[in-house]
């Protein structure tokens, strides 16, 4: 059964008109017919079984039949601070982090950051990344969509209130088992291509971040959240 995120209120035994995005994907692309069913979720928790009851040239309506409260979120809460990178790398990092259950992604700039968002282009790029998060939830079964927060400087983010357990991926550091006493609420910092500078790692350490060296290899910026969140899923 296909799954779609829809920005509207949902309730059992109600009739809902599909949004333009869902109408296009389900009716126009997948050629759904009256009587077919799909799962709808609006990010407010749980999911609904919907049956297509009416199809017109430019619109369609569904009947909401059942509610499932499952959200399929992991047993930990991870706030990911991800320094931005260019092109498909950032798209991949967001997509996979969401699939692996990240709760929120804070975009960051740093000394070696490859990109800066500017003025009128900012919102388009942020909307694009939020769309990737939504699509990842549609695919993997999560019903709570993580927010992709507008970029701030690493320095500013480090000074904010963060979870007690704070980890910075720091290759080439002494390997320490930082997860032994880790709480289920974490902040995870991942640098850009080229990594965080020594001064930036030191600044993170000064704010309570522990260095997390995952093995002997240096991971790419888009691979690092996949590996780190996979390990956290296994631990918790």
C-alpha positions in Angstrom: 0.0 0.0 0.0 1.5 3.4 -1.0 2.3 6.0 1.8 1.9 9.7 1.4 2.5 12.7 3.6 -0.4 15.2 3.5 -0.5 18.6 5.0 -4.1 18.5 6.3 -6.1 17.4 9.3 -6.9 13.7 9.4 -9.6 11.9 11.4 -11.4 8.5 11.1 -14.7 8.6 9.3 -14.0 11.9 7.6 -13.7 12.8 3.9 -10.5 14.6 2.8 -9.6 16.2 -0.5 -6.1 15.3 -1.6 -3.5 18.0 -1.8 -2.0 18.8 -5.2 1.2 16.9 -4.4 -0.6 13.7 -3.3 -3.1 13.9 -6.1 -0.3 14.2 -8.7 1.8 11.3 -7.2 -1.0 8.9 -6.5 -3.6 9.6 -9.2 -1.6 11.0 -12.0 1.7 9.1 -11.7 0.5 5.9 -10.1 -2.9 6.0 -11.9 -4.9 5.1 -8.8 -8.6 4.3 -9.3 -11.6 4.7 -7.1 -11.6 1.9 -4.4 -7.8 1.8 -4.1 -6.3 2.4 -0.7 -3.2 4.2 0.7 -1.7 5.2 4.0 -1.7 8.9 4.8 0.2 10.7 7.6 0.5 14.3 8.5 3.4 14.3 10.8 1.3 14.8 13.9 1.6 11.1 15.0 0.2 7.9 13.7 -1.1 7.0 10.2 -4.5 6.6 8.5 -5.8 4.1 6.0 -7.6 6.0 3.2 -9.8 4.8 0.4 -10.1 6.7 -2.8 -13.8 7.5 -3.3 -13.8 10.2 -6.0 -11.5 11.2 -8.8 -12.0 14.3 -11.0 -9.7 15.8 -13.6 -7.8 18.0 -11.2 -8.9 16.7 -7.8 -9.7 13.6 -5.7 -11.2 12.7 -2.4 -10.6 9.9 0.1 -12.5 8.4 3.0 -10.4 7.9 6.2 -11.2 4.5 7.5 -8.7 3.4 10.2 -6.0 4.9 12.4 -2.7 3.2 13.4 -0.9 5.0 16.3 2.5 3.5 15.6 5.3 6.0 14.7 8.2 3.5 14.4 10.6 6.0 16.0 13.8 4.5 17.5 14.4 4.2 21.2 16.7 7.2 21.3 16.5 10.9 20.4 19.3 12.2 18.2 19.8 15.8 17.2 22.2 15.9 14.3 24.3 19.0 13.8 25.5 18.5 10.2 27.9 21.0 8.5 26.5 21.6 5.0 28.0 20.2 1.9 27.3 20.8 -1.8 25.2 18.8 -4.3 24.0 15.3 -3.8 26.1 14.8 -0.6 23.8 16.9 1.5 20.7 15.3 0.0 22.0 11.8 0.8 23.0 12.7 4.3 19.5 14.1 5.1 17.7 11.2 3.4 19.7 8.4 5.2 19.7 10.2 8.6 15.9 10.4 8.5 15.6 6.8 7.5 17.7 5.8 10.5 15.5 7.8 12.9 17.2 11.1 13.5 14.8 13.4 15.4 16.0 16.8 14.1 18.8 18.1 11.8 20.5 21.4 12.5 22.3 22.7 9.4 25.7 24.2 10.3 28.4 26.3 8.8 32.0 25.9 9.8 35.5 26.9 8.8 35.7 24.4 5.9 32.0 24.5 5.0 31.6 24.3 1.2 28.4 26.4 1.0 26.5 29.3 2.4 22.8 29.9 1.8 21.9 33.4 0.7 18.8 35.4 0.8 16.1 34.5 -1.7 17.7 31.1 -2.4 17.7 30.1 1.2 14.1 29.0 1.5 14.0 27.1 -1.8 17.0 25.0 -0.6 15.5 24.5 2.8 12.2 23.5 1.3 14.1 21.0 -0.9 15.8 19.4 2.0 12.6 19.3 4.0 11.0 17.6 1.0 13.8 15.0 1.1 13.0 14.3 4.8 9.3 13.9 4.0 10.0 11.5 1.1 12.3 9.5 3.4 9.5 9.2 5.9 7.1 8.1 3.2 9.5 5.4 2.2 10.7 4.0 5.5 7.4 4.1 7.6 8.2 6.9 10.0 5.2 9.1 10.8 6.9 12.0 12.6 8.9 14.1 10.1 12.2 15.5 11.5 12.6 19.3 11.0 15.5 20.5 8.9 16.5 23.7 10.7 18.0 26.8 9.0 21.8 27.0 9.2 23.6 28.6 12.0 27.3 28.8 12.7 29.0 26.0 14.6 30.1 28.4 17.2 26.5 29.6 17.8 25.1 26.0 17.9 27.7 24.9 20.4 26.5 27.6 22.8 22.9 26.5 22.7 21.2 24.1 25.2 21.9 20.6 23.9 21.3 17.0 25.3 23.7 15.8 28.1 25.3 13.3 25.8 27.2 15.1 23.1 29.3 13.4 20.5 31.6 14.8 17.8 32.8 12.5 15.1 36.6 13.0 15.2 38.7 10.6 13.1 42.3 10.0 14.0 41.6 10.6 17.7 42.2 7.9 20.5 39.3 5.4 20.4 37.2 5.7 23.5 34.0 3.8 24.2 31.8 6.9 24.5 28.6 5.0 24.3 29.0 3.0 27.5 27.2 5.6 29.6 25.5 7.5 26.8 21.9 8.6 27.5 19.1 8.0 25.0 19.0 11.7 24.2 22.0 12.7 22.2 23.5 15.5 20.1 25.7 14.4 17.2 28.1 16.7 15.5 29.5 15.9 12.0 31.8 18.1 10.1 32.1 18.9 6.4 34.3 17.5 3.6 37.8 18.1 5.0 36.6 17.7 8.5 36.4 20.0 11.5 39.5 21.9 12.3 41.4 21.1 15.4 40.2 24.4 16.9 36.6 23.6 16.2 37.0 20.1 17.8 38.6 21.8 20.8 35.7 24.2 21.0 33.2 21.3 20.9 35.2 19.5 23.6 35.0 22.7 25.7 31.2 22.6 25.5 31.1 18.9 26.7 31.3 17.1 23.3 33.2 13.8 23.5 35.4 12.7 20.5 33.9 9.7 18.8 36.3 7.9 16.5 34.6 5.1 14.6 37.3 2.7 13.5 40.5 3.5 11.6 38.9 4.8 8.4 38.0 8.4 7.7 34.3 8.6 6.6 32.9 11.0 4.1 30.6 13.7 5.5 27.5 12.0 4.0 28.5 8.5 5.2 29.3 9.5 8.8 25.7 10.0 9.9 24.7 6.7 8.3 27.3 4.8 10.3 26.8 6.7 13.5 23.1 6.4 13.6 23.2 2.7 12.6 25.5 2.1 15.7 23.0 4.1 17.9 20.1 2.0 16.6 22.0 -1.1 17.5 22.9 0.1 20.9 19.4 1.3 21.9 
